[in-house]
Amino acid sequence: MGKQLSGSGRRATGSVGVRDVAKAAGVSTATVSRALNQPHQVSEELRKHVASVAAELNYIPDPAARALSSQKTFRIGALIPTIANSIYSRFVEALQRRLRQSGYSLVLANYDFDECLEMEEAQALVESGIDALVLAGEQRSPELYDLLNRRKIPYLLISIYLPDSPHRCVGYDNRAGAEAMTRYILELGHREIGVLEGPSSVSDRALLRTKGIMDALKEFGVTLPATRITGRSFSVHNGREGLAELLEAAPEITAVICGNDVLAIGALMEAQARGLTVPQDLSICGYDGLDIAQDMVPQIATVHVPTAQMGLKTAESLVTLLSGEETPHSVLIETRLVPGGSTAPPRTR
């Protein structure tokens, strides 16, 4: 397939064009363009061959010419609420890796659950030039959606599954996952339960998880007094503070359901600092399936979210969308309950 190249056949960096690569590879310029910019449209063998020839010739694409000819910037923006949580780290790694395979670069911005800052970052990304935008959850300023629609910039919601929403999404059912975890705790025999929820006022994912918890409690006929629920933003320190507040208000609780694994880790640390044995004295569970939560002693029971898969599916949906092809409106990422050593039936008192 094409000509053999030798070291003496290399040209100076920047002097090689698409036509040179096509001639050396024995393919058309259109095939070179597809192999380098949209590799999913060609065979793996052809992609590797063209890439090898391009590398041998020291071919470097001209981003400006590429954007001009395609009317694209080949840049995808992503607005992430926090980079402190490793669940987004796994997502971003998978997203960037898959986008790179299709010739796109990823531009990341963080807004710390601040709606005004999210809008500012979105405007900056749009003005800098992006082909599409990734957004976490559905809840945000309507002006942001208006901006994207006016500029005709495609976008995808992640970390949430809302098939009835007008917005395309790739994510998981937060409510169902939290309901499954709560049902598991109830089936262990716990009735004296505390809830350490996430920031539900600024995060629809946290709110959906709380709704799932309440759904399961109602199903089992368990009433949750106001003193048995407290909300905190996601950090280990807040997990410790949240558990301290719950135990001071309701020392009789035997299980604490946390809005995510970071809060659960903090709760575990606080329980152990108070001389409580987990899970004999107090069961603790989380949500997300963070690696660090699985390395805790005891291992924290959680709802595992395959965020790398979500990153892959998000990238594939965006690439398909930008190529003008049809893509599913809503993609469900399945979660699974992972029982851990941090939960057990309540001790008989």
C-alpha positions in Angstrom: 0.0 0.0 0.0 1.9 3.0 -1.2 5.7 3.6 -1.4 8.4 2.7 1.1 10.1 5.7 2.6 13.6 6.0 3.9 15.1 8.5 6.3 16.6 10.4 3.4 13.1 10.9 2.1 12.1 13.2 5.0 11.4 16.8 4.3 11.8 19.8 6.5 9.0 20.2 9.0 6.2 22.4 7.7 7.1 21.9 4.0 5.0 18.9 3.4 1.4 19.1 2.3 -1.5 16.7 2.1 -0.8 16.0 -1.5 2.7 14.9 -0.6 1.3 12.5 2.0 -1.3 11.2 -0.4 1.3 10.6 -3.1 3.7 8.8 -0.8 0.9 6.7 0.7 -0.7 5.8 -2.6 -4.1 7.2 -1.7 -6.2 10.2 -2.5 -6.0 13.6 -0.6 -9.6 13.0 0.6 -8.5 9.6 2.1 -5.6 11.3 3.9 -7.9 13.9 5.3 -10.3 11.3 6.6 -7.6 9.1 8.0 -6.0 12.0 10.0 -9.1 14.0 10.9 -11.9 11.5 11.0 -10.2 8.1 11.6 -13.5 6.4 12.5 -14.4 6.6 8.9 -11.5 4.4 7.6 -10.1 1.0 8.5 -7.6 0.8 11.3 -5.0 -0.6 8.8 -5.5 2.4 6.5 -5.4 4.8 9.4 -2.1 3.4 10.7 -0.6 3.4 7.2 -1.4 7.1 6.5 -0.3 8.1 10.0 3.0 6.3 9.5 3.6 8.0 6.1 2.7 11.4 7.6 5.1 10.9 10.5 7.9 9.8 8.1 7.4 12.9 6.1 7.2 15.1 9.2 3.8 16.3 8.0 2.2 18.9 10.4 -1.4 19.9 9.6 -2.0 23.6 9.3 -4.8 24.3 11.8 -5.9 27.5 10.1 -6.1 26.0 6.7 -7.9 23.0 8.1 -10.5 25.2 9.9 -11.0 27.3 6.8 -11.6 24.4 4.5 -13.9 22.5 6.9 -15.6 25.5 8.6 -14.6 23.9 11.9 -12.1 24.8 14.7 -11.8 21.1 15.7 -12.0 22.2 19.3 -14.5 20.8 21.8 -15.2 22.7 25.0 -16.2 21.1 28.3 -17.5 22.9 31.4 -16.8 20.8 34.5 -18.2 21.8 37.9 -15.1 20.6 39.8 -11.7 19.0 39.0 -11.2 18.1 42.7 -13.4 15.0 42.2 -11.6 12.2 40.4 -14.9 11.0 38.9 -14.5 13.9 36.4 -10.8 13.1 35.9 -11.6 9.7 34.5 -14.3 11.2 32.3 -12.1 13.9 30.9 -9.2 11.4 30.2 -11.5 9.1 28.2 -13.2 12.1 26.5 -10.0 13.7 25.4 -8.5 10.4 24.2 -11.4 9.5 22.0 -11.7 13.1 20.6 -8.0 13.1 19.8 -8.5 10.0 17.7 -11.0 11.9 15.6 -8.8 15.0 15.2 -10.4 17.1 17.9 -8.7 18.8 20.8 -10.4 19.4 24.2 -10.6 22.8 26.0 -11.6 22.4 29.6 -13.0 25.0 32.1 -14.1 24.7 35.7 -16.8 26.7 37.4 -17.1 25.3 40.9 -20.9 24.9 40.8 -21.2 28.7 40.3 -23.9 29.5 37.7 -22.6 33.0 36.9 -19.0 31.7 36.4 -20.3 28.9 34.2 -21.9 31.4 31.9 -18.7 33.5 31.8 -16.6 30.5 31.0 -19.1 29.4 28.3 -19.0 32.8 26.6 -15.2 32.7 26.7 -15.2 29.3 25.1 -17.7 30.3 22.4 -15.7 33.4 21.6 -12.4 31.5 21.4 -14.0 29.2 18.8 -15.4 25.7 19.6 -17.4 23.3 17.5 -19.4 21.8 20.4 -19.7 22.1 24.2 -20.1 19.5 27.0 -22.2 20.5 30.0 -22.6 18.7 33.4 -26.3 18.3 34.2 -29.3 20.2 33.0 -29.7 22.9 35.7 -28.2 26.3 34.6 -28.9 29.8 33.4 -31.3 29.7 30.4 -29.1 32.4 28.9 -26.4 29.8 28.3 -28.7 27.6 26.3 -29.9 30.7 24.4 -26.2 31.5 23.6 -25.5 28.1 22.2 -28.7 28.0 20.1 -28.1 31.4 18.7 -24.5 30.5 17.7 -25.7 27.1 16.5 -23.2 25.3 18.6 -24.2 21.7 19.4 -23.9 20.6 23.1 -24.4 17.5 25.2 -25.3 17.1 28.8 -23.4 14.6 30.9 -23.7 12.9 34.3 -27.5 12.9 33.9 -30.0 10.8 32.1 -33.2 12.7 31.1 -34.8 11.1 28.0 -37.7 13.5 28.2 -35.5 16.6 28.2 -35.2 18.8 25.1 -31.4 18.6 25.5 -29.3 15.7 24.3 -27.6 13.8 27.1 -25.1 11.0 27.9 -25.3 10.0 31.5 -26.7 7.8 34.3 -29.9 7.7 36.3 -28.9 9.4 39.5 -32.3 8.9 41.1 -32.5 5.2 40.4 -28.9 4.6 41.6 -29.5 6.3 45.0 -32.8 4.5 45.3 -31.1 1.2 44.8 -28.4 2.0 47.5 -31.1 3.1 50.0 -33.1 0.0 49.4 -30.0 -2.1 50.0 -29.5 -0.3 53.4 -33.1 -0.8 54.3 -33.0 -4.5 53.4 -30.0 -4.9 55.8 -32.5 -3.9 58.5 -31.7 -0.2 59.1 -34.5 2.1 60.0 -32.6 4.8 62.0 -31.1 6.5 59.0 -29.3 9.8 58.4 -28.7 11.4 55.0 -25.6 13.5 54.1 -26.7 14.9 50.7 -24.7 16.9 48.1 -25.3 20.5 47.2 -28.9 19.9 45.9 -29.6 23.7 45.5 -26.9 24.1 42.8 -26.7 20.5 41.4 -29.6 18.7 39.8 -27.6 15.5 40.1 -27.4 15.8 43.8 -31.1 16.7 44.0 -32.0 13.6 42.0 -30.0 11.4 44.3 -31.8 12.8 47.3 -35.1 12.2 45.6 -34.1 8.6 45.0 -33.2 8.2 48.7 -36.6 9.6 49.7 -38.4 7.3 47.2 -36.9 4.2 48.8 -37.6 5.4 52.3 -41.2 6.0 51.4 -41.5 2.6 49.9 -40.4 1.0 53.2 -42.6 3.4 55.3 -39.6 5.1 56.9 -40.1 8.8 57.8 -37.0 11.0 57.8 -37.1 13.9 60.3 -35.5 17.2 59.3 -32.8 16.6 61.8 -31.7 13.4 60.0 -30.7 15.2 56.7 -28.0 17.7 56.1 -26.4 19.1 52.9 -22.8 19.8 52.1 -20.7 20.5 49.0 -18.5 17.6 48.0 -15.3 17.5 50.1 -13.8 15.2 52.8 -13.9 18.0 55.3 -17.6 18.6 54.7 -18.2 14.9 55.0 -16.7 15.0 58.5 -18.7 18.1 59.5 -21.9 16.6 58.1 -21.6 13.4 60.0 -20.8 15.3 63.2 -23.9 17.4 62.8 -26.1 14.3 62.2 -24.7 12.4 65.2 -25.2 15.4 67.5 -28.8 15.8 66.3 -29.6 12.1 66.2 -27.1 9.9 68.0 -29.4 6.9 67.5 -28.8 6.6 63.7 -27.3 3.3 62.6 -26.6 4.2 58.9 -25.7 7.2 56.9 -26.4 7.5 53.2 -24.0 10.0 51.5 -24.5 11.9 48.3 -21.1 10.8 46.9 -18.0 8.9 47.9 -16.0 12.0 48.9 -18.6 12.8 51.6 -18.7 9.1 52.6 -14.9 9.1 53.0 -15.2 12.2 55.3 -18.0 10.5 57.2 -15.9 7.4 57.7 -13.0 9.4 59.0 -15.2 11.3 61.5 -16.8 8.1 62.7 -13.5 6.5 63.4 -12.2 9.6 65.1 -15.1 9.4 67.4 -14.3 5.8 68.3 -17.2 4.3 66.3 -16.6 1.0 64.5 -17.8 0.9 60.9 -19.9 -0.9 60.1 -20.8 -2.5 63.5 -21.7 0.8 65.1 -22.5 2.8 62.0 -23.0 1.8 58.3 -21.8 4.3 55.7 -22.4 4.3 51.9 -21.6 6.6 49.0 -22.1 7.1 45.3 -19.7 7.3 42.3 -17.3 4.3 42.8 -14.1 6.4 43.3 -10.9 4.3 43.4 -9.9 5.9 46.7 -13.2 4.9 48.3 -12.5 1.3 47.3 -9.1 1.6 49.0 -10.5 2.8 52.4 -10.6 0.4 55.4 -13.3 -0.7 55.4 -14.1 -0.4 51.7 -17.0 2.0 51.2 -20.3 0.6 49.7 -21.2 2.7 46.7 -22.9 3.0 43.4 -20.3 2.5 40.7 -20.5 5.0 37.8 -18.4 4.0 34.7 -17.3 7.5 33.9 -14.6 6.4 31.4 -17.4 4.8 29.4 -19.4 8.0 29.7 -16.4 10.0 28.3 -16.1 7.6 25.4 -19.8 7.7 24.6 -19.9 11.5 24.9 -17.0 11.8 22.4 -18.5 9.4 20.0 -21.9 11.2 20.1 -20.2 14.6 19.5 -18.1 13.3 16.6 -21.1 11.7 15.0 -23.2 14.9 15.5 -20.5 17.1 14.0 -20.2 14.9 11.0 -23.8 15.6 10.2 -25.0 12.1 11.1 -27.9 11.1 13.4 -27.0 10.3 17.0 -29.3 9.0 19.9 -31.0 11.9 21.8 -30.3 10.2 25.2 -27.6 7.6 26.0 -28.0 5.7 29.3 -24.8 4.7 31.2 -25.6 1.8 33.5 -24.5 2.0 37.1 -24.2 -0.9 39.6 -24.5 -1.3 43.3 -21.2 -2.3 45.0 -21.7 -3.5 48.5 -18.7 -2.9 50.7 -17.3 -3.5 54.1 -18.7 -0.2 55.4 -22.2 -1.6 55.6 -23.7 -4.4 57.7 -27.0 -5.1 59.5 -27.6 -2.8 62.5 -26.3 -4.0 65.8 -29.0 -5.1 68.2 -29.4 -2.6 71.0 
